[in-house]
Amino acid sequence: MDPYTASEAEISGSELRLSPINEVLPLVGDGTALNFAISKLELGVGAVAIDAERASGFKYYQRAYLIQLYRVGAPIVLIDPVNLDISTLQKFLNNQEWILHAATQDLPCLTELGLKPKKLFDTELAAKLIGLPKVGLAALTETLLNVSLAKEHSAVNWSVRPLDQDWLNYAALDVELLPELKTKLEEMLSTRGRSVWADEEFEKLKHFQANSPKPDPWRRTSGIHELPNRRQKEVVRQLWLTRDNIAKELDLAPGRLVNDRVLISLAKSAITKLPIIEQIRKSVRGVALDYIEDWYSAIELALNVEESELPRTVRRESIVPHPKSWEEINPEAFARWTKYRLASNELAAELEISPEVLIAPEILRNFCWELYDFRNQIQLETILQELGAKKWATQLLAQKFINVNL
């Protein structure tokens, strides 16, 4: 998100908040300070607003390097969890309702620390269920609370120590308005009759886990479309796997070790008569040079792979292929896809929410690909729920789909 300036705030008529209004305790880095902070939080009321800062783009592992907490009636608490025993924090937080924004981003790293909510409220998801056009935190605080947040430190390296005071100031702002935002969104959910929807979504979200890695992640290397040769693709695959292993060992973001353009460049030159080792020396920089033998071995391995073992030109199709191919390979499924996708999009428009909030695209694809036998709305609801659709949505979708079939 672009930094929000004072002039922009004046134009929108909102208050630009550059620092928290509430008290912020000194950064918690030891057990004594943690116990004191928890004692303050215990005096507060309501749900605990929580956020976590990671070092995305800098570190390989997505662990939390800062935890921010706020509860109405208590100071804002900033915790450095690195090398800190947080068992007392676990006892406190695991019995509380949490307020998060974009919970799926923070829950994995918080779960890794043994922190799990008794109940939660996700302000981003609530905004999506209501149908608000912009659901980012800054957009919501401006739209609903008339407060604009400064976001100039959103991409800093939170793993560095000591943490800059300006960064901590920014981090405190990320939780200060969450309780007020929750109250406003709860009112809007109730007015629209969607509180039950939200409760169901939030209960499921409590158990969220990060998705397992997609197959062939190396195929997402930027610029791979420039390589029509299967042998070159194999070079990228081996270099990508080598980079990932080294980055994991160093806890360094892979792109900071060697960026994608270098992998593509080496793949292009590897099948020429140019000396491979010289190409590597010219291409990699910094700590990556310490692993020059690993890069060389990866390319050598790729150049000696049997032709039959080379990667396919395109990714292997999943069990359910992309609908763009259905008209030719499965016309009946394509007809169902056309009909039901249109119906679900119409329903989403009626509800004023995004189609993806109503039903995940992959669930709709799975439903349309197979020929399911259903004779009434109840049977159809059961099918959709078994495929993973949300309970509140299946009732609406089943009614819509049944009407389409009439």
Secondary structure, DSSP 8 states (H G I E B T S, - for coil): -----HHHHHHHT-EEE-S-SS-B---B-SHHHHHHHHHHHHTSEEEEEEEEE--TTT-SS---SEEEEEEETS-BEEE--TT---HHHHHHHTTSEEEESSHHHHHHHHHHTT---SEEEEHHHHHHHHT-S--SHHHHHHHHH-EEE--TTTTS-TTSSS--HHHHHHHHHHHHTHHHHHHHHHHHHHHTT-HHHHHHHHHHHTT-------SSGGGG-TTGGG---HHHHHHHHHHHHHHHHHHHHHT--HHHHS-HHHHHHHHHHHTSSS-HHHHHHHH--GGGGGGHHHHHHHHHHHHTS-GGGS--SS----SS--GGGHHHH-HHHHHHHHHHHHHHHHHHHHHTS-HHHHS-HHHHHHHHHS-----SHHHHHHHHHHTT--HHHHHHHHHHHHHHH-
